[in-house]
Amino acid sequence: MGISPAKKGELRSGALTRFTCEKCEESHEVNYPILYHDPENKFMVWFIGDADDEKMRGLMVGDFLKGYRMRLVDSRNQMVEKSHVLESGIDDRVLELFKFVTRESQSNIPDGELLFAGTGTGQNDVKELQFAVVSETETNFIGAHLEAFEKYAQAFLPIVDLEPLEEMKWAKIDQVYAKGVIQRHLPDLMGSGD
């Protein structure tokens, strides 16, 4: 299913994947495959649900997708995050490394999935990347100075470029990807628990 511009807000709010029973009015998240296509920014994000990642990565695509960033995700939250990241022009490979290193180096980040929510202005009018930390029971919001991210990005871009993504292939760029890149190329950044 492609996402029309009218459905974009419903996806981000959760209404697109929420089912409410007409009889009992109970509401639940329903997970089903969704393809998010942004032709203006030349990317696609595919929430594949329980599908086999390896099979999905090998799917053939047409030449009309040359130059597209094509990503696989495991949840609606990850799909929303990935759309924010790719719309903003941030390299998602670098952002995943930044999130991994931030989580490893800062003990004050609440438990939960760290998801990019956009850019904005934090305390003292400092430009920052804003993140939601989503757990089963709550969502917290934190910020990271944009200047700090840009410094990490300068260091991380040559690292992620050591393992270029295949053109016109689906890729899963997440925390598993980030941990693997860091283990292979920057093992000194790994926490003492690994």
N, C-alpha and C positions, 0 to 999 in steps of 0.2 A: 504494500500500500504506500503510495507516495503521499507526502504531507503537503496539502494546499496551504497557501498563506493564511487562510482563515482558520486552519487547524493548528497552526503553530502555537498560538496562545493556549489552546486546549491541551496540547502536548505538555507545554511547560507548566501549566497549572495542575496537571494530572487528570483533568476532566475527560480527556480522550481515552484513557485507559481505565476509567472508573465505571463500574457497573453498579447501578442501584436497582434493587428489586422493587417492582411496583407494588407488590403486596405488603411486604414487611418493611420496606424502605431502608433495609440494610445495604450498606455500600462497601464494595471491595475492589481492590486493584485487580485488573485482569491483564495478564501478560500474553501478548501475541506479537508475532513479527511485524515490525514497522520499518519502512524505509523513508528516511528523511533526505530529501533532495533539495539542495540549494544551488541552482544553476548560476546565480549571480556571483557567488563566492567559490564556485566550482568544487563542491564537496558533496559526498553522500555519507550518511551514517545509517547503519543497519542494525537495529535491535533484532537479534536472531533468536532470542528465547533459548530453547533447549537444543537448537541445531548444533551439529558438529562443526566447531571452528575451522578445523583443517579442510573439511569439504567446502565450506563457504569461501575460504581464502582462495581456493583453486577455481572458483567459478569464472568462466570466460566473460569478458565484457567487451562492448563494442568500441571502435576507435573514437566514437564521439565523446568518450570519457577520458581521452588523453588529457593529461594535466590536472585531472581531478584528484583530490585526496579522498580515499575510500576507506571508511573505518567500520569495524565491527564492535558492538558493545553488548553487555550482558543485562542491562536494566534500563528502564525508562529514565532513571536519574542520570545514568551515564550518558544516555542519548541527549538529554537536555544539556548536560555539561559539555559534551563534545560539540554540540551546535553553538553554544556560547563561545567556546575556544576558537573554533574554526571561523566563525563569523567575525571575531575580533582580530583575526590575522595572526594570532599567536601560533607558534609551532607547537603542536600538541606533544611531540616527542620531548621537546625541551621542558614543557610544563610538567609532564609526568616525572621527569628527573628532578625538577625543582620541588615538586610535592613530596617525592620520596626522601630527598635530602632534608627538607624542612621537617618532615615527620621524624626522621632519624635523629636530628640534631636538637629538637626542641621538645622538652618533656611536658610543656604546658598546653599542648594541643589536646583537646578532648578526644576520647575514643570515638571512632566512627569513620565513615568513608569521607575523605576530603575531596570536595567537588568544587571546581572553579565556577563562580557565579557571575563574574564580570569584573569590570574595573570601576573605580570610583574614588572618592576623596574621603580619607580617614581623619583621624585626629590631627589637629594643627594644619589642616588643609594639605596633608601629604597625599599624593596620588598613590593608589595601591591596587593590588589585585585582591579581590574579595572572594572568600571561600565559604561554603556551607560545610559543616561537619555533621553528617547525618548518621544517627544511630537508630536503633529500633524504637527508642523512647523519646528522643528529642533531636532538635536541630540547633546547632550553635553557629555563629558567624564569626569569622576572624579575617584579618587583613594582613597582607604582606606588602611592604614598600615596593612600589614599581621599580624604583632605582636598584634595589637589591636583586629583584628578579632579572633586570636587564644585565647586571653584572654576571649572574649565574648563566644567563642565556649566552653571553659571549663565550663563556668557558665550555658550556655544554654543546653548543651547535657543532663544533668540530668533532666532538665525541659521537654524537648521534649520526653524523655524516660518515663515520667509519663503517656503519652498517646501513647503507642506503635501502630504502623501501623499493620494492619492485613496482615499476610503473604499471598502472591499470590492474592492480591486484588489491584485494581487500586486506587490511592490516588491523590487528588488534593492538592499539597503543594505550596501555594502562599501567597500573603499578607493577604487574608481573613483567611487562616489557622493561620498565624503568629499572627494576631490581636486577634483571639480567644484564642490561647495558652497564650498570654500575659495577656489578660483580666482574664483568669481563674487562672493563677499561678503567675503572676508578675504585678498586677494591678498598683503598684506604678510607673511603667515605662510608663504608658499611659500619653499622653499629656493632658494638661488642657482642651482641646477642646472636649474630649470624656467623 
